[in-house]
Amino acid sequence: MKKHHTISLTLLALVLAVGLFSLYQNIGGGKLAEDFQFITEPSQTYTPQEISDAADAVVRSFKDFRGATMTTLRYVDGASSSEKDNWAERYDKDQGLYFTCDFVTDDTAEQSHLNANSSYQGWFWRVARSNGGHWTIVSSGQG
């Protein structure tokens, strides 16, 4: 019976260690401002749900921007993939959405290769998918 008790304590310690490591990794990661704004415009090509799902991919990716706080995310329909300019094909995808965002950084941002205590405007995100699959970031940067 003692052996069972020891295994349970070891398992509990392992779960706590993994949880604390995850918490440590997320401290200072990119986040959304309290007054965050998501600005979208109507699209002839993409549904509101598709736009929202692609925006979620951007927000998830932004969590890697240590020390950064996103204030605004904008969907730009005119720059998204279309029959006229299907830029998604360059990434072997058939659909692509384009977003820009504004964010500010704190003094820990240099660990993410961003300028500390700075303001970034117009950072772009190209998000693409094929065959109705999951949206993924195919490129991003200052635009």
DSSP file (Angstrom, degrees, kcal/mol; ACC not computed):
  #  RESIDUE AA STRUCTURE BP1 BP2  ACC     N-H-->O    O-->H-N    N-H-->O    O-->H-N    TCO  KAPPA ALPHA  PHI   PSI    X-CA   Y-CA   Z-CA
    1    1 A M     >        0   0    0      0, 0.0     4,-1.8     0, 0.0     5,-0.1   0.000 360.0 360.0 360.0 -35.1    0.0    0.0    0.0
    2    2 A K  H  >  +     0   0    0      1,-0.2     4,-2.4     2,-0.2     5,-0.2   0.881 360.0  56.9 -62.4 -37.5    2.9    2.4    0.7
    3    3 A K  H  > S+     0   0    0      1,-0.2     4,-2.2     2,-0.2    -1,-0.2   0.910 105.8  49.5 -61.9 -42.3    4.1    1.8   -2.9
    4    4 A H  H  > S+     0   0    0      1,-0.2     4,-2.1     2,-0.2    -1,-0.2   0.901 110.9  50.6 -61.4 -41.7    0.8    2.9   -4.3
    5    5 A H  H  X S+     0   0    0     -4,-1.8     4,-2.1     1,-0.2    -2,-0.2   0.887 109.5  50.6 -63.9 -40.5    0.9    6.0   -2.1
    6    6 A T  H  X S+     0   0    0     -4,-2.4     4,-2.3     2,-0.2    -2,-0.2   0.893 109.2  50.7 -66.3 -40.7    4.5    6.8   -3.3
    7    7 A I  H  X S+     0   0    0     -4,-2.2     4,-2.6     2,-0.2    -2,-0.2   0.906 109.6  51.2 -63.7 -41.4    3.5    6.5   -7.0
    8    8 A S  H  X S+     0   0    0     -4,-2.1     4,-2.4     2,-0.2    -2,-0.2   0.907 111.2  47.3 -63.2 -42.0    0.5    8.9   -6.4
    9    9 A L  H  X S+     0   0    0     -4,-2.1     4,-2.5     2,-0.2    -1,-0.2   0.885 112.0  50.3 -66.9 -38.4    2.8   11.4   -4.8
   10   10 A T  H  X S+     0   0    0     -4,-2.3     4,-2.2     2,-0.2    -2,-0.2   0.916 111.8  47.9 -64.9 -43.0    5.4   11.1   -7.6
   11   11 A L  H  X S+     0   0    0     -4,-2.6     4,-2.5     2,-0.2    -2,-0.2   0.911 111.8  50.0 -63.6 -42.6    2.6   11.6  -10.2
   12   12 A L  H  X S+     0   0    0     -4,-2.4     4,-2.4     1,-0.2    -2,-0.2   0.910 110.4  50.1 -61.6 -43.2    1.3   14.6   -8.3
   13   13 A A  H  X S+     0   0    0     -4,-2.5     4,-2.4     1,-0.2    -1,-0.2   0.894 110.9  49.6 -63.1 -40.0    4.8   16.1   -8.2
   14   14 A L  H  X S+     0   0    0     -4,-2.2     4,-2.4     2,-0.2    -2,-0.2   0.922 110.8  48.9 -64.9 -44.9    5.2   15.6  -11.9
   15   15 A V  H  X S+     0   0    0     -4,-2.5     4,-2.3     1,-0.2    -2,-0.2   0.910 112.8  48.2 -61.8 -43.0    1.9   17.2  -12.7
   16   16 A L  H  X S+     0   0    0     -4,-2.4     4,-2.7     2,-0.2     5,-0.2   0.903 110.6  51.4 -64.2 -41.2    2.7   20.2  -10.5
   17   17 A A  H  X S+     0   0    0     -4,-2.4     4,-2.3     2,-0.2    -2,-0.2   0.920 111.6  46.3 -63.3 -43.6    6.1   20.5  -12.1
   18   18 A V  H  X S+     0   0    0     -4,-2.4     4,-2.4     2,-0.2    -1,-0.2   0.911 113.3  50.3 -64.4 -42.1    4.7   20.5  -15.6
   19   19 A G  H  X S+     0   0    0     -4,-2.3     4,-2.3     2,-0.2    -2,-0.2   0.906 111.8  46.7 -62.8 -43.0    2.0   23.0  -14.6
   20   20 A L  H  X S+     0   0    0     -4,-2.7     4,-2.8     2,-0.2    -1,-0.2   0.883 111.1  52.3 -67.6 -38.3    4.5   25.4  -13.0
   21   21 A F  H  X S+     0   0    0     -4,-2.3     4,-2.5    -5,-0.2    -2,-0.2   0.929 110.6  48.0 -62.2 -44.3    6.8   25.1  -16.1
   22   22 A S  H  X S+     0   0    0     -4,-2.4     4,-1.5     2,-0.2    -2,-0.2   0.907 112.4  49.3 -62.1 -42.0    3.8   26.0  -18.3
   23   23 A L  H  X S+     0   0    0     -4,-2.3     4,-1.0     1,-0.2     3,-0.2   0.925 111.2  49.6 -62.6 -44.9    3.0   28.9  -16.1
   24   24 A Y  H >< S+     0   0    0     -4,-2.8     3,-0.7     1,-0.2    -2,-0.2   0.905 109.1  52.2 -60.7 -42.9    6.6   30.1  -16.1
   25   25 A Q  H 3< S+     0   0    0     -4,-2.5    -1,-0.2     1,-0.2    -2,-0.2   0.820 110.8  48.2 -63.7 -30.9    6.7   29.9  -19.9
   26   26 A N  H >< S+     0   0    0     -4,-1.5     3,-1.9    -3,-0.2     2,-0.3   0.601  82.8 109.3 -88.9 -11.6    3.5   32.0  -20.2
   27   27 A I  T << S+     0   0    0     -4,-1.0     3,-0.1    -3,-0.7    39,-0.0  -0.488  94.5   5.6 -65.6 127.2    4.6   34.8  -17.8
   28   28 A G  T 3  S+     0   0    0     -2,-0.3    39,-4.9     1,-0.2    40,-0.3   0.488  97.1 141.9  79.6   1.8    5.3   37.8  -19.9
   29   29 A G    <   -     0   0    0     -3,-1.9    -1,-0.2    37,-0.3    35,-0.2  -0.221  65.4 -69.5 -69.7 167.0    4.0   36.3  -23.1
   30   30 A G        +     0   0    0     33,-1.0     2,-0.3    32,-0.4    39,-0.2  -0.263  63.8 173.3 -58.2 142.0    2.1   38.3  -25.6
   31   31 A K  E     -a   69   0A   0     37,-1.9    39,-3.0    34,-0.2     2,-0.4  -0.891  32.9 -98.6-144.0 171.5   -1.4   39.2  -24.4
   32   32 A L  E     -a   70   0A   0     -2,-0.3    39,-0.2    37,-0.2    71,-0.0  -0.769  40.1-113.1 -95.9 141.9   -4.4   41.3  -25.4
   33   33 A A  E >   -     0   0A   0     37,-2.9     3,-1.8    -2,-0.4    -1,-0.1  -0.303  25.7-114.6 -66.7 155.1   -5.0   44.8  -23.9
   34   34 A E  E 3  S+     0   0A   0      1,-0.3    -1,-0.1    -2,-0.0    37,-0.0   0.860 121.3  42.0 -59.3 -34.9   -7.9   45.2  -21.6
   35   35 A D  E 3  S+     0   0A   0      2,-0.1    -1,-0.3    37,-0.0    -2,-0.1  -0.026  87.6 160.2-102.3  30.0   -9.4   47.6  -24.2
   36   36 A F  E <   -     0   0A   0     -3,-1.8     2,-0.4    34,-0.1    36,-0.2  -0.166  24.5-154.3 -51.7 139.6   -8.4   45.4  -27.1
   37   37 A Q  E     -a   72   0A   0     34,-1.9    36,-2.5     2,-0.0     2,-0.6  -0.983  11.7-161.1-123.9 131.3  -10.4   46.0  -30.3
   38   38 A F  E     -a   73   0A   0     -2,-0.4     2,-0.5    34,-0.2    36,-0.2  -0.954  16.6-168.3-107.1 115.8  -11.0   43.6  -33.2
   39   39 A I  E     +a   74   0A   0     34,-2.9    36,-2.8    -2,-0.6     2,-0.3  -0.907  11.8 168.9-110.2 125.8  -12.0   45.5  -36.3
   40   40 A T        -     0   0    0     -2,-0.5    36,-0.1    34,-0.2    -2,-0.0  -0.879  19.0-151.9-131.8 163.9  -13.4   43.7  -39.2
   41   41 A E        -     0   0    0     -2,-0.3    -2,-0.0    34,-0.1    35,-0.0  -0.923  37.8 -83.3-131.3 158.4  -15.1   44.6  -42.5
   42   42 A P        -     0   0    0      0, 0.0     2,-0.4     0, 0.0    35,-0.1  -0.256  43.7-154.8 -61.1 149.6  -17.6   42.7  -44.6
   43   43 A S        -     0   0    0      3,-0.3     8,-0.0     1,-0.1    35,-0.0  -0.986  22.4-159.4-129.7 138.5  -16.2   40.2  -47.0
   44   44 A Q  S    S+     0   0    0     -2,-0.4    -1,-0.1     1,-0.1     3,-0.1   0.651  99.1  37.1 -81.5 -17.9  -17.6   38.8  -50.2
   45   45 A T  S    S+     0   0    0      1,-0.1     2,-0.4     2,-0.0    -1,-0.1   0.815 112.0  49.2-104.5 -39.5  -15.3   35.8  -49.9
   46   46 A Y  S    S-     0   0    0      4,-0.0    -3,-0.3     2,-0.0    -1,-0.1  -0.838  72.0-127.8-115.4 143.2  -15.1   34.8  -46.3
   47   47 A T     >  -     0   0    0     -2,-0.4     4,-2.3     1,-0.1     5,-0.2  -0.394  31.3-109.3 -78.3 160.2  -17.7   34.3  -43.6
   48   48 A P  H  > S+     0   0    0      0, 0.0     4,-2.4     0, 0.0     5,-0.1   0.862 121.5  53.9 -56.5 -34.9  -17.6   36.0  -40.2
   49   49 A Q  H  > S+     0   0    0      2,-0.2     4,-2.7     1,-0.2     5,-0.2   0.908 107.3  49.3 -67.8 -41.1  -16.8   32.6  -38.7
   50   50 A E  H  > S+     0   0    0      2,-0.2     4,-2.3     1,-0.2    -1,-0.2   0.913 112.5  48.1 -62.9 -42.0  -13.8   32.1  -41.0
   51   51 A I  H  X S+     0   0    0     -4,-2.3     4,-2.3     2,-0.2    -2,-0.2   0.922 112.8  48.5 -63.8 -43.9  -12.5   35.5  -40.3
   52   52 A S  H  X S+     0   0    0     -4,-2.4     4,-2.0     2,-0.2    -2,-0.2   0.904 110.8  50.2 -63.4 -42.3  -12.9   34.9  -36.5
   53   53 A D  H  X S+     0   0    0     -4,-2.7     4,-1.3     2,-0.2    -1,-0.2   0.900 111.8  47.8 -64.0 -40.8  -11.2   31.5  -36.7
   54   54 A A  H  X S+     0   0    0     -4,-2.3     4,-1.5     1,-0.2    -1,-0.2   0.887 109.1  54.0 -67.1 -38.2   -8.2   33.0  -38.6
   55   55 A A  H  X S+     0   0    0     -4,-2.3     4,-2.5     1,-0.2    -2,-0.2   0.878 103.4  57.1 -62.5 -37.1   -8.0   35.9  -36.1
   56   56 A D  H  X S+     0   0    0     -4,-2.0     4,-2.5     1,-0.2    -1,-0.2   0.878 102.8  54.5 -60.5 -37.5   -7.8   33.2  -33.3
   57   57 A A  H  X S+     0   0    0     -4,-1.3     4,-2.0     2,-0.2    -1,-0.2   0.885 108.5  49.3 -63.4 -38.0   -4.7   31.8  -35.1
   58   58 A V  H  X S+     0   0    0     -4,-1.5     4,-2.3     2,-0.2    -2,-0.2   0.945 111.0  48.6 -64.8 -48.4   -3.1   35.3  -35.0
   59   59 A V  H  X S+     0   0    0     -4,-2.5     4,-0.8     1,-0.2    -2,-0.2   0.903 111.0  50.6 -61.0 -42.0   -3.9   35.7  -31.3
   60   60 A R  H >< S+     0   0    0     -4,-2.5     3,-0.7     1,-0.2    -1,-0.2   0.917 112.4  47.0 -61.5 -42.4   -2.5   32.3  -30.5
   61   61 A S  H >< S+     0   0    0     -4,-2.0     3,-1.8     1,-0.2    -1,-0.2   0.845 103.0  63.3 -67.8 -33.5    0.7   33.1  -32.4
   62   62 A F  H >< S+     0   0    0     -4,-2.3     3,-2.5     1,-0.3   -32,-0.4   0.738  83.1  78.3 -64.9 -21.8    1.0   36.5  -30.7
   63   63 A K  T << S+     0   0    0     -4,-0.8   -33,-1.0    -3,-0.7    -1,-0.3   0.709  84.7  64.0 -61.0 -17.8    1.4   34.7  -27.4
   64   64 A D  T <  S+     0   0    0     -3,-1.8     2,-1.7   -35,-0.2    -1,-0.3   0.545  76.9  94.7 -80.3  -7.3    5.0   34.1  -28.5
   65   65 A F  S X  S-     0   0    0     -3,-2.5     3,-1.8    -4,-0.1   -34,-0.2  -0.594  74.3-151.6 -86.8  79.5    5.7   37.8  -28.4
   66   66 A R  T 3  S+     0   0    0     -2,-1.7    46,-0.3     1,-0.3   -37,-0.3  -0.246  75.1  11.7 -56.0 131.2    7.1   38.1  -24.9
   67   67 A G  T 3  S+     0   0    0    -39,-4.9    39,-2.4     1,-0.3     2,-0.3   0.636 101.5 121.5  78.2  15.2    6.5   41.4  -23.3
   68   68 A A  E <   - B   0 105A   0     -3,-1.8   -37,-1.9   -40,-0.3     2,-0.5  -0.870  44.4-162.1-116.0 146.9    4.0   42.6  -25.9
   69   69 A T  E     -aB  31 104A   0     35,-2.8    35,-2.1    -2,-0.3     2,-0.4  -0.973  15.7-141.3-128.1 116.0    0.4   43.7  -25.6
   70   70 A M  E     +aB  32 103A   0    -39,-3.0   -37,-2.9    -2,-0.5    33,-0.3  -0.612  21.1 176.0 -78.5 129.7   -1.9   43.8  -28.6
   71   71 A T  E     +     0   0A   0     31,-2.5   -34,-1.9    -2,-0.4     2,-0.3   0.751  65.6  17.7-101.8 -32.9   -4.2   46.8  -28.7
   72   72 A T  E     -aB  37 102A   0     30,-1.5    30,-2.0   -36,-0.2     2,-0.4  -1.000  52.5-170.8-145.2 139.0   -5.9   46.3  -32.1
   73   73 A L  E     -aB  38 101A   0    -36,-2.5   -34,-2.9    -2,-0.3     2,-0.4  -0.998  15.7-168.2-127.7 127.4   -6.3   43.6  -34.6
   74   74 A R  E     -aB  39 100A   0     26,-3.4    26,-2.0    -2,-0.4     2,-0.5  -0.953  16.8-144.4-120.8 132.2   -7.8   44.5  -38.0
   75   75 A Y  E     - B   0  99A   0    -36,-2.8     2,-0.7    -2,-0.4    24,-0.2  -0.828  15.9-160.2 -87.8 129.6   -9.1   42.2  -40.8
   76   76 A V    >   -     0   0    0     22,-2.7     3,-1.0    -2,-0.5     4,-0.5  -0.874  10.3-176.5-116.4  97.4   -8.2   43.7  -44.2
   77   77 A D  G >  S+     0   0    0     -2,-0.7     3,-1.4     1,-0.3    -1,-0.2   0.883  80.1  59.6 -61.8 -41.1  -10.5   42.2  -46.8
   78   78 A G  G 3  S+     0   0    0      1,-0.3    -1,-0.3    20,-0.0     4,-0.0   0.706 108.8  44.6 -63.9 -20.2   -8.9   44.1  -49.7
   79   79 A A  G <  S+     0   0    0     -3,-1.0    -1,-0.3    19,-0.2    -2,-0.2   0.428  92.5 103.5-102.8  -1.3   -5.5   42.5  -49.0
   80   80 A S  S <  S-     0   0    0     -3,-1.4    17,-0.2    -4,-0.5     5,-0.2  -0.388  89.2 -78.0 -77.3 160.3   -6.8   39.0  -48.4
   81   81 A S        +     0   0    0     15,-2.1     2,-0.3     5,-0.1     5,-0.3  -0.267  63.1 162.0 -58.3 140.4   -6.3   36.3  -51.1
   82   82 A S        -     0   0    0      3,-1.3     6,-0.1    -3,-0.1    -1,-0.0  -0.882  56.4 -90.3-148.1 177.5   -8.8   36.6  -54.0
   83   83 A E  S    S+     0   0    0     -2,-0.3     3,-0.4     1,-0.2    -1,-0.1   0.865 127.0  51.1 -62.4 -34.1   -9.3   35.5  -57.5
   84   84 A K  S    S+     0   0    0      1,-0.3     2,-0.3    -3,-0.0    -1,-0.2   0.901 130.8  12.0 -70.1 -42.9   -7.4   38.6  -58.6
   85   85 A D        -     0   0    0     -5,-0.2     2,-1.6     0, 0.0    -3,-1.3  -0.757  66.7-179.5-139.3  88.9   -4.4   38.1  -56.3
   86   86 A N    >   +     0   0    0     -3,-0.4     3,-1.6    -2,-0.3     4,-0.3  -0.557  12.2 164.8 -90.4  74.1   -4.3   34.6  -54.7
   87   87 A W  G >   +     0   0    0     -2,-1.6     3,-1.5     1,-0.3     4,-0.4   0.724  64.3  76.8 -63.7 -20.2   -1.1   35.1  -52.7
   88   88 A A  G > >S+     0   0    0      1,-0.3     5,-1.9    -3,-0.2     3,-1.7   0.803  80.7  69.5 -60.7 -28.1   -2.0   32.0  -50.7
   89   89 A E  G X 5S+     0   0    0     -3,-1.6     3,-1.8     1,-0.3    -1,-0.3   0.811  86.6  66.0 -60.3 -29.4   -0.8   29.9  -53.6
   90   90 A R  G < 5S+     0   0    0     -3,-1.5    -1,-0.3    -4,-0.3    -2,-0.2   0.732 105.4  44.3 -63.4 -20.5    2.7   31.0  -52.9
   91   91 A Y  G < 5S-     0   0    0     -3,-1.7    -1,-0.3    -4,-0.4    -2,-0.2   0.132 122.6-105.7-108.2  17.5    2.4   29.1  -49.6
   92   92 A D  T < 5S+     0   0    0     -3,-1.8     2,-0.3     1,-0.2    -3,-0.2   0.864  85.4 118.9  57.5  39.3    0.8   26.0  -51.2
   93   93 A K      < -     0   0    0     -5,-1.9    -1,-0.2    -6,-0.1    37,-0.2  -0.828  59.6-146.3-124.2 164.3   -2.6   27.0  -49.7
   94   94 A D  S    S+     0   0    0     35,-1.5     2,-0.4    -2,-0.3    36,-0.2   0.557  80.5  41.3-112.2  -8.1   -5.8   27.9  -51.5
   95   95 A Q  E     + C   0 129A   0     34,-2.0    34,-2.1    -7,-0.2     2,-0.3  -0.997  61.7 178.6-136.7 143.9   -7.3   30.6  -49.1
   96   96 A G  E     - C   0 128A   0     -2,-0.4   -15,-2.1    32,-0.2     2,-0.3  -0.985  10.9-162.8-148.9 136.4   -5.6   33.4  -47.3
   97   97 A L  E     - C   0 127A   0     30,-3.3    30,-2.7    -2,-0.3     2,-0.4  -0.859  13.1-144.9-114.8 152.6   -6.7   36.2  -45.0
   98   98 A Y  E     + C   0 126A   0    -22,-0.4   -22,-2.7    -2,-0.3     2,-0.3  -0.963  19.5 174.3-123.5 131.2   -4.7   39.3  -44.1
   99   99 A F  E     -BC  75 125A   0     26,-2.4    26,-2.5    -2,-0.4     2,-0.3  -0.923  14.1-159.6-129.5 154.9   -4.6   41.1  -40.8
  100  100 A T  E     -BC  74 124A   0    -26,-2.0   -26,-3.4    -2,-0.3     2,-0.3  -0.952  14.2-172.3-126.4 155.4   -2.7   44.0  -39.3
  101  101 A C  E     -BC  73 123A   0     22,-2.1    22,-2.0    -2,-0.3    21,-0.4  -0.972  17.6-143.4-143.0 160.4   -2.3   44.7  -35.6
  102  102 A D  E     +B   72   0A   0    -30,-2.0   -31,-2.5    -2,-0.3   -30,-1.5  -0.957  29.1 164.0-118.2 141.4   -0.9   47.4  -33.3
  103  103 A F  E     -BC  70 120A   0     17,-2.4    17,-3.5    -2,-0.4     2,-0.3  -0.987  26.2-140.1-153.1 162.3    0.9   46.5  -30.1
  104  104 A V  E     -BC  69 119A   0    -35,-2.1   -35,-2.8    -2,-0.3     2,-0.3  -0.871  17.6-145.4-120.3 155.9    3.2   47.9  -27.4
  105  105 A T  E     -B   68   0A   0     13,-2.5   -37,-0.2    -2,-0.3     2,-0.1  -0.852   2.0-148.2-121.5 157.7    6.1   46.3  -25.7
  106  106 A D    >   -     0   0    0    -39,-2.4     3,-1.4    -2,-0.3    11,-1.0  -0.387  47.9 -77.7-107.4-168.0    7.6   46.5  -22.2
  107  107 A D  T 3  S+     0   0    0      1,-0.3     3,-0.3     9,-0.2     9,-0.1   0.557 125.6  60.3 -74.7  -6.0   11.2   46.1  -21.0
  108  108 A T  T >  S+     0   0    0      1,-0.2     3,-1.5   -41,-0.1    -1,-0.3   0.466  77.1  93.7 -94.2  -1.9   11.1   42.3  -21.4
  109  109 A A  G X > +     0   0    0     -3,-1.4     3,-2.6   -42,-0.3     5,-1.5   0.747  64.7  76.8 -65.2 -25.0   10.3   42.4  -25.1
  110  110 A E  G > 5S+     0   0    0     -3,-0.3     3,-1.6     1,-0.3    -1,-0.3   0.782  84.2  66.2 -58.7 -25.0   14.0   42.2  -26.2
  111  111 A Q  G < 5S+     0   0    0     -3,-1.5    -1,-0.3     1,-0.3    -2,-0.2   0.698 101.9  48.4 -68.4 -17.6   13.8   38.5  -25.4
  112  112 A S  G < 5S-     0   0    0     -3,-2.6    -1,-0.3   -46,-0.3    -2,-0.2   0.222 123.8-106.9-100.9  11.2   11.4   38.2  -28.3
  113  113 A H  T < 5S+     0   0    0     -3,-1.6     2,-0.3     1,-0.3    -3,-0.2   0.814  82.9 124.2  64.3  32.1   13.7   40.2  -30.6
  114  114 A L  S   <S-     0   0    0     -5,-1.5     2,-0.4   -48,-0.1    -1,-0.3  -0.784  72.7 -93.9-111.5 161.4   11.4   43.3  -30.4
  115  115 A N    >   -     0   0    0     -2,-0.3     3,-0.6    -3,-0.1   -10,-0.1  -0.623  45.5-118.4 -75.5 131.5   12.4   46.7  -29.3
  116  116 A A  T 3  S+     0   0    0     -2,-0.4    -9,-0.2     1,-0.2   -10,-0.1  -0.367  89.4   8.5 -69.1 148.2   11.7   47.2  -25.6
  117  117 A N  T 3  S+     0   0    0    -11,-1.0     2,-0.3     1,-0.2    -1,-0.2   0.887 102.1 131.6  50.1  49.5    9.2   49.9  -24.5
  118  118 A S    <   -     0   0    0     -3,-0.6   -13,-2.5   -12,-0.2     2,-0.5  -0.803  55.5-127.7-127.7 167.4    8.1   50.6  -28.1
  119  119 A S  E     -C  104   0A   0     -2,-0.3     2,-0.5   -15,-0.2   -15,-0.2  -0.976  19.6-163.4-118.2 128.5    4.9   50.9  -30.1
  120  120 A Y  E     -C  103   0A   0    -17,-3.5   -17,-2.4    -2,-0.5     2,-0.4  -0.940   7.4-174.9-113.3 131.7    4.4   48.9  -33.2
  121  121 A Q  E     +     0   0A   0     -2,-0.5    22,-0.2   -19,-0.2   -19,-0.2  -0.983  63.7  15.0-127.4 138.9    1.7   49.8  -35.8
  122  122 A G  E     +     0   0A   0    -21,-0.4    21,-0.7    -2,-0.4     2,-0.3   0.714  68.6 170.3  77.6  21.8    0.7   47.9  -38.9
  123  123 A W  E     -CD 101 142A   0    -22,-2.0   -22,-2.1    19,-0.2    19,-0.2  -0.518  27.8-140.1 -62.3 127.5    2.4   44.6  -38.0
  124  124 A F  E     -CD 100 141A   0     17,-3.3    17,-1.8    -2,-0.3     2,-0.4  -0.633  19.8-167.4-100.0 154.2    0.9   42.3  -40.7
  125  125 A W  E     -CD  99 140A   0    -26,-2.5   -26,-2.4    -2,-0.2     2,-0.6  -0.985   6.3-161.0-136.6 122.9   -0.2   38.6  -40.5
  126  126 A R  E     -CD  98 139A   0     13,-3.1    12,-2.9    -2,-0.4    13,-1.3  -0.937  14.8-173.8-102.6 124.3   -0.9   36.4  -43.5
  127  127 A V  E     +CD  97 137A   0    -30,-2.7   -30,-3.3    -2,-0.6     2,-0.3  -0.973   9.7 172.1-121.9 128.7   -3.1   33.5  -42.4
  128  128 A A  E     +CD  96 136A   0      8,-2.7     8,-2.3    -2,-0.4     2,-0.3  -0.889  12.9 176.0-138.5 164.3   -3.8   30.7  -44.9
  129  129 A R  E     -C   95   0A   0    -34,-2.1   -34,-2.0    -2,-0.3   -35,-1.5  -0.968  18.3-135.3-156.6 168.0   -5.4   27.2  -45.2
  130  130 A S  S >  S+     0   0    0     -2,-0.3     3,-2.1     4,-0.3   -37,-0.0  -0.979  79.3   1.6-129.8 146.0   -6.2   24.6  -47.8
  131  131 A N  T 3  S-     0   0    0     -2,-0.4    -1,-0.1     1,-0.3     3,-0.1   0.810 126.2 -59.6  52.4  38.0   -9.3   22.5  -48.2
  132  132 A G  T 3  S+     0   0    0      1,-0.1    -1,-0.3    -3,-0.1     3,-0.1   0.677 102.0 140.8  69.3  16.6  -11.2   24.1  -45.4
  133  133 A G    <   -     0   0    0     -3,-2.1     2,-0.1     1,-0.2    -1,-0.1   0.186  58.6 -49.7 -75.7-161.8   -8.5   23.0  -42.9
  134  134 A H        -     0   0    0      1,-0.1     2,-0.3    -3,-0.1    -4,-0.3  -0.455  57.0-113.8 -75.6 145.1   -7.0   24.9  -39.9
  135  135 A W        -     0   0    0     -2,-0.1     2,-0.3    -6,-0.1    -6,-0.2  -0.607  38.0-176.6 -76.9 135.3   -5.8   28.4  -40.4
  136  136 A T  E     -D  128   0A   0     -8,-2.3    -8,-2.7    -2,-0.3     2,-0.4  -0.971  32.1-107.7-133.3 151.2   -2.0   28.8  -39.9
  137  137 A I  E     +D  127   0A   0     -2,-0.3   -10,-0.2   -10,-0.2     3,-0.1  -0.641  34.2 174.3 -75.1 125.0    0.3   31.8  -40.0
  138  138 A V  E     -     0   0A   0    -12,-2.9     2,-0.3    -2,-0.4   -11,-0.2   0.646  66.5  -5.2-106.7 -21.4    2.3   31.8  -43.2
  139  139 A S  E     +D  126   0A   0    -13,-1.3   -13,-3.1     2,-0.0    -1,-0.4  -0.954  60.8 168.9-164.8 154.4    4.1   35.1  -42.8
  140  140 A S  E     +D  125   0A   0     -2,-0.3     2,-0.3   -15,-0.2   -15,-0.2  -0.977  19.1 109.7-159.7 161.6    4.1   38.1  -40.5
  141  141 A G  E     -D  124   0A   0    -17,-1.8   -17,-3.3    -2,-0.3     2,-0.3  -0.956  66.6 -33.1 157.6-172.7    6.2   41.2  -39.8
  142  142 A Q  E      D  123   0A   0     -2,-0.3   -19,-0.2   -19,-0.2   -20,-0.1  -0.586 360.0 360.0 -77.4 134.1    6.4   44.9  -40.1
  143  143 A G              0   0    0    -21,-0.7    -1,-0.1    -2,-0.3   -20,-0.1   0.442 360.0 360.0-115.4 360.0    4.6   46.2  -43.1
